[in-house]
Every structure is written in structure tokens, then in C-alpha cells.
Amino acid sequence: MQIPENKYEVVIIGGGPIGIACALEAEKKKLSYIILEKGCLVNSLYHYPTNMTFFSTSEKLELDNIPFISNNPKPGKREALEYYRRIATSNNINIKLFEKVTSVKTHADKTHTVTTTKGDYSAENVIVATGFYDIPNYLGVPGEDLPKVSHYYNDPHYYATQKTLVVGASNSAVDAALEIYRKGGDVTMIVRKPEIGKRVKYWVRPDIINRIEEGSIKAYFNSNLKEIKENEVVIDTPEGEDILENDFVLLLTGYRPNFGFLQDIGIKLSTDGRKIPQYNEETMETNIPGIFLAGVICGGVETHKWFIENSRIHAKMIMEHLSKKEKEAFN
């Protein structure tokens, strides 16, 4: 069957590992598809810190049983970029990069129009696999918009010899603090809880605890950032307010999915504060027929619930369901 231009059986929003996994499964089921990605291929992964090491081993990051060979059991960012790029190019994945989806409209006949910054696409089914790395969890403190403040961390060299405040105690915050310290930075951590997060990578957590105990990295526990100024920061500690000299602030307090985008589509979110989207756990179909979710976005604010390794299955579940629907309609 010839498919008219810009009309597909499946439009996949998001060109990360799970979006690519959906494309691979669509090809197996001979379903016409396209991936629409607002940035580069695996855009979120590309913006991870330069020296990031995955928590998962390489085989758990594999798609479609395509071997992921890495130098170490736990691969780094560059190896992952190479792996997913090779999959996309060698399989001629149909993907449009640097094309942001701005809206998804559902029509009376249950088809969908996906509008992007470059055009419109007609789809029988839409898969939202947009991840969660786009929107930081803002603190809302005075001075958060100053040029010296960032919600993303890339390379430690930038902060060498500088007084850098790292807010947070998750993997990203701990990695940044350790790397900057080892490149000659003067690092202070602000931790809202009484200790470093339990979910920090097990081979890294002892390192940060030891650096704090020996005084190489300063840390304020049970504390909060109160205000950011040009050359200093104000923090609230159990002992009272403290003012620290400061050059840079890294607010590594986590990220969240674009809930507004989901709601604009019409997808219902839980009202218990977790904002978990409504979907069928067997088919991944949302409350809107023909619109599906895949990957970390399924967890709402619980962004630690779904990873590449345990959400790869979403692609297979969705395509099995669509293939079954197509056969039933044909019969």
C-alpha cells in the first residue's frame, strides 16, 4: 500500500533510545512510521555530562539484541552516542531531526495531526517518547536567573579554580562535585536531606562521602539555598543563615517531563502529586485512543522509575498491539 506524503501509521515523538526502539519494532511489523526529534539524534543523551558513566551495563542498554560493545562493563556517554547512532544509520531509521513537535490534535475519525515547526503529519497512531531531561526543577530562589547559574553540567574544566556551589545529592550532583574537585575547583555542596542520596551509584557514593569527611569537598546537610548574588550565595543551615563567596552555582536538582505538552494533547495525569499519565499497562495506550506512551515519561515525576533497560519493552508492547489491531481490522 502506498502511503501519501506525511501520512503514517505511526508517528513517534522523540528520537532517544526508546523512540529508536519503537522504530525498529515498527519496521518488523511493516508499519509505516516516522520519528520527530526536536534536537539531534538521542538529544537528551547528547546533553549529558561529558564524562558521564551509565549506571547500567552495556547489554542492558542494547536495542533489538544488537550488541553494544564497550571498553568497560558500564559504558560512557561517547560510547552510547556511537552505539545509538550506528543503529539509526545502519537501519536507515526514518527520522526528522531538529524538528520540534508543537501540538497533537485528535480528530473525530480518531486520526491525529502532529504539527511541528516545519510542517504537519497525519497519523493513525502517535507514540510520545520524549523523556524528562528538557525541563529542570527550578528552585524559585532570588538570583536563579543570573548568568553564573546553570541547571545543567557538562565539563569540569570550566570550573577549575572557581568557587562552585553544587545544589543536590543525586548522581548528577555527586558526579559534578567530584569531577570539579579533581580539576582544581573549590566545591561546596548544599544537600536538603541529612545524607547523600541512597540512589547514587554504589561505586561513587563512598568516594563522595570520604571526600566530604576529609574536608576536600565542603557540604551543608539539612540545608537550603536561600538567595544567589553576583559574588556570593546565602544558605539556610541548621545553625542559621550563612553567606559564602561564590563564582558559579550548579542547581542539579533533577528534571521533569513536559506535563503541559501531555495535558495539551488531552492525556490525563494523576492528581496525587505524582502526575503519572493515564495509560494501559498492557498496551501503553493512553486515555486517548491511538496515543501511546513509552519510556521514562510513563513515571510522571518519579523519573527514577523507568530507564532504558526496563522500558525497552514498551516498544514491543505497543507494536504488538498495533499489529493485532491491524489484523483484526483486515479480517
SULFEN-V825318 format. One record per backbone hydrogen bond with DSSP energy under -1.0 kcal/mol. NH is the residue of the N-H (numbers start at 1). CO is the residue of the C=O. E is the energy in kcal/mol with one decimal. If there is no record, write none. Layout:
NH;CO;E
NH;CO;E
//
This chain:
7;4;-1.8
8;122;-2.9
10;32;-1.8
11;125;-2.4
12;34;-3.1
13;127;-3.4
14;36;-2.5
20;16;-2.6
21;17;-2.2
22;18;-2.1
23;19;-1.8
24;20;-2.4
25;21;-2.0
26;22;-2.2
27;23;-2.2
28;24;-1.6
29;25;-1.7
30;27;-1.2
31;26;-2.7
34;10;-1.3
35;94;-2.3
36;12;-2.9
37;96;-2.7
42;15;-2.1
46;42;-2.1
47;43;-1.3
48;45;-1.5
50;154;-1.6
52;49;-1.7
54;75;-2.6
58;73;-2.1
60;57;-1.1
61;58;-1.4
66;63;-2.2
77;52;-1.6
80;76;-1.9
81;77;-2.6
82;78;-2.2
83;79;-2.3
84;80;-2.6
85;81;-2.1
86;82;-2.3
87;83;-1.9
88;84;-2.3
89;85;-2.6
90;86;-2.7
91;87;-1.6
92;89;-1.1
93;88;-2.5
95;93;-1.1
96;35;-2.9
98;39;-2.2
99;37;-2.8
102;115;-2.9
103;115;-1.6
105;113;-2.5
107;111;-2.9
110;107;-2.2
112;123;-2.8
113;105;-2.6
114;121;-3.2
115;103;-2.5
116;119;-3.3
117;100;-1.5
121;114;-2.1
122;6;-3.1
123;112;-2.9
124;8;-1.6
126;290;-2.8
127;11;-2.7
128;292;-2.9
129;13;-2.8
137;254;-2.4
138;136;-1.1
144;141;-1.7
146;143;-1.8
149;146;-1.9
150;249;-2.2
159;156;-1.7
160;157;-1.6
162;159;-1.9
164;186;-2.6
165;248;-2.7
166;188;-3.1
167;250;-3.0
168;190;-2.4
174;170;-2.6
175;171;-2.8
176;172;-2.1
177;173;-2.5
178;174;-2.4
179;175;-2.5
180;176;-2.6
181;177;-2.1
182;178;-2.0
184;181;-1.5
185;180;-2.8
186;162;-2.3
188;164;-2.3
189;218;-2.9
190;166;-2.3
191;220;-2.9
197;169;-1.4
200;197;-1.3
204;201;-2.0
205;201;-2.5
208;204;-2.0
209;205;-2.2
210;206;-2.4
211;207;-2.3
212;208;-2.0
213;209;-2.5
214;210;-2.1
216;211;-1.4
217;211;-1.6
218;187;-2.0
220;189;-2.6
222;193;-1.9
223;191;-2.2
224;236;-2.2
226;234;-2.9
227;234;-1.8
228;142;-2.7
229;232;-2.8
233;244;-2.2
234;227;-3.0
235;242;-2.9
236;224;-3.1
237;240;-1.7
240;237;-1.9
242;235;-2.5
244;233;-2.5
246;231;-2.3
247;163;-2.9
248;163;-2.0
249;148;-2.1
250;165;-3.3
251;150;-2.7
252;167;-1.3
252;250;-1.3
253;251;-1.2
256;135;-2.4
259;257;-1.7
262;258;-1.5
263;259;-2.6
264;260;-2.3
265;261;-1.6
266;262;-1.3
267;262;-2.3
270;276;-1.7
278;268;-2.5
280;285;-2.8
284;280;-3.5
286;291;-3.1
291;288;-2.1
292;126;-3.3
293;284;-2.2
294;128;-1.9
298;295;-1.9
299;296;-2.0
300;297;-1.2
301;274;-2.8
302;299;-2.0
303;301;-2.2
305;302;-1.8
311;307;-1.4
312;308;-1.1
314;311;-1.3
315;312;-1.1
317;313;-2.4
318;314;-2.5
319;315;-2.2
320;316;-2.3
321;317;-1.8
322;318;-2.5
323;319;-2.5
324;320;-2.1
325;321;-2.3
326;322;-2.3
327;323;-2.0
328;324;-2.2
329;325;-2.3
330;326;-2.1
331;327;-2.0
//
